[in-house]
Amino acid sequence: MRLKPEQIERIRDIVHELVGYQAEVRLFGSRLDDTARGGDIDVFVCVPYAVEEPALLTARIAGRLSRALDGRKVDVVLAAPNLKVLPIHEAARREGVPL
């Protein structure tokens, strides 16, 4: 995993601050490949409650994470009981590493 311990802690803290401690937070995508270089940070966030404005919440999480990680591009995939499950959700859950 190509994240420093303090980056992992920041990601967890920000997500839990915005959506609660019951959220599942996983890293997936290219940052899991220790041999790769660069790339954005892909974060999967799963909450156990319905989300009224998922696009707004996703943007808020991504923006806060990007600022906390020195402007690095962050992609957030959000899962909630009221949202459609897409192949990206299944891949992130299956391949992602809990933070």
BELVENJO-V499264 format. One line per field, one symbol per residue. psi: psi as a letter, one per 40 degrees, with the letter a starting at -180 (. if undefined). burial: 1 if it has 9 or more other C-alpha atoms within 8 Angstrom, else 0. Layout:
psi->???
burial->???
//
This chain:
psi->hgiiddddddddddddddeieeihhihiadeeheeiiaiihhhhhhieiihdgdddddddddddddddffeihhhhhhhideihhiddddddddeihh.
burial->000000111111011100000011111111111000000111111110010000000110111111100001011111110000000011111001000
//
